[in-house]
Amino acid sequence: MKLRNLLFSFIAIFIISMVSNLYFNLKINNLFEELSTLKTELVELEVEKSNTHLIYIKSFSTSNMELLSKSMNYRRLDIHNKNKNLVKPYKLEDGNKPIVVLGFGGR
């Protein structure tokens, strides 16, 4: 009788371990499928992000600013910078020589 109970408990433990192993394998497979779908969605979103960034760079780059301004009927203004309030540099060694200013507008 004792051997029969021991054999029955051994078979019950064996069957329970097999069923639990199958159950956990099914759960792992379901989680793996969800993970793979998330990975594919992530890759698709990264591709969409890079395409959007590329479109942004193409439309708002510095080389394309002239075309954008022409399409919005803007015109380029001429720039004339004249500095009238120039100050002598503080480390000028010879005070007798006039300061020559290089830039727009001449003397």
C-alpha positions as CSV (number, residue, x, y, z in Angstrom):
1,M,0.0,0.0,0.0
2,K,2.8,2.4,0.8
3,L,4.5,1.7,-2.5
4,R,1.3,2.3,-4.3
5,N,0.8,5.7,-2.6
6,L,4.4,6.6,-3.4
7,L,4.0,5.6,-7.0
8,F,0.7,7.5,-7.3
9,S,2.3,10.6,-5.8
10,F,5.3,10.3,-8.2
11,I,2.9,10.0,-11.2
12,A,0.8,13.0,-9.9
13,I,3.9,15.2,-9.5
14,F,5.1,14.2,-12.9
15,I,1.8,15.0,-14.6
16,I,1.5,18.3,-12.7
17,S,5.0,19.3,-13.7
18,M,4.3,18.5,-17.3
19,V,1.1,20.5,-17.3
20,S,2.7,23.5,-15.5
21,N,5.6,23.4,-18.0
22,L,3.2,23.5,-20.9
23,Y,1.2,26.3,-19.3
24,F,4.4,28.4,-18.7
25,N,5.6,27.7,-22.2
26,L,2.3,28.9,-23.7
27,K,2.5,32.1,-21.6
28,I,6.1,32.7,-22.7
29,N,5.2,32.2,-26.4
30,N,2.3,34.7,-26.0
31,L,4.6,37.2,-24.4
32,F,7.2,36.7,-27.1
33,E,4.6,37.3,-29.8
34,E,3.5,40.5,-28.2
35,L,7.2,41.6,-27.8
36,S,7.9,40.9,-31.5
37,T,4.8,42.9,-32.6
38,L,6.0,45.8,-30.3
39,K,9.5,45.6,-31.9
40,T,8.0,45.8,-35.4
41,E,5.9,48.7,-34.4
42,L,8.9,50.4,-32.9
43,V,10.9,49.9,-36.1
44,E,8.0,51.3,-38.2
45,L,7.8,54.4,-35.9
46,E,11.6,54.9,-36.1
47,V,11.4,54.8,-39.9
48,E,8.5,57.3,-39.8
49,K,10.4,59.6,-37.4
50,S,13.5,59.6,-39.6
51,N,11.4,60.3,-42.7
52,T,9.7,63.2,-40.9
53,H,13.0,64.6,-39.8
54,L,14.4,64.3,-43.3
55,I,11.4,66.2,-44.7
56,Y,11.9,68.8,-42.0
57,I,15.5,69.2,-42.9
58,K,14.8,69.4,-46.6
59,S,12.1,72.1,-46.2
60,F,13.7,74.3,-43.5
61,S,17.4,74.0,-44.3
62,T,19.6,77.1,-44.7
63,S,20.1,76.4,-48.4
64,N,16.3,76.3,-48.9
65,M,15.6,79.5,-47.1
66,E,15.8,81.6,-50.4
67,L,13.2,79.3,-52.0
68,L,10.9,79.6,-49.0
69,S,11.2,83.3,-49.0
70,K,10.4,83.5,-52.7
71,S,7.4,81.3,-52.2
72,M,6.1,83.6,-49.4
73,N,6.8,86.7,-51.5
74,Y,9.6,88.1,-49.3
75,R,12.5,90.0,-50.7
76,R,16.0,90.3,-49.6
77,L,17.1,93.6,-48.1
78,D,20.5,95.1,-48.7
79,I,22.6,95.5,-45.5
80,H,24.7,98.6,-44.9
81,N,26.4,98.7,-41.5
82,K,28.0,101.9,-40.5
83,N,29.5,102.2,-37.0
84,K,29.8,105.8,-36.1
85,N,30.6,105.4,-32.4
86,L,33.9,103.6,-32.6
87,V,36.1,103.5,-29.5
88,K,39.9,103.2,-29.5
89,P,41.2,99.8,-28.4
90,Y,42.5,99.8,-24.8
91,K,45.9,98.2,-25.7
92,L,46.9,100.7,-28.4
93,E,50.7,101.2,-28.0
94,D,51.1,104.2,-30.3
95,G,48.6,106.9,-29.7
96,N,49.8,109.1,-32.6
97,K,48.7,106.8,-35.4
98,P,45.1,107.0,-36.5
99,I,43.0,103.9,-36.1
100,V,42.1,102.2,-39.4
101,V,38.7,100.5,-39.3
102,L,38.2,97.7,-41.8
103,G,34.6,96.8,-42.7
104,F,31.6,98.1,-44.4
105,G,31.2,101.8,-45.1
106,G,34.9,102.9,-45.4
107,R,36.2,105.7,-43.2
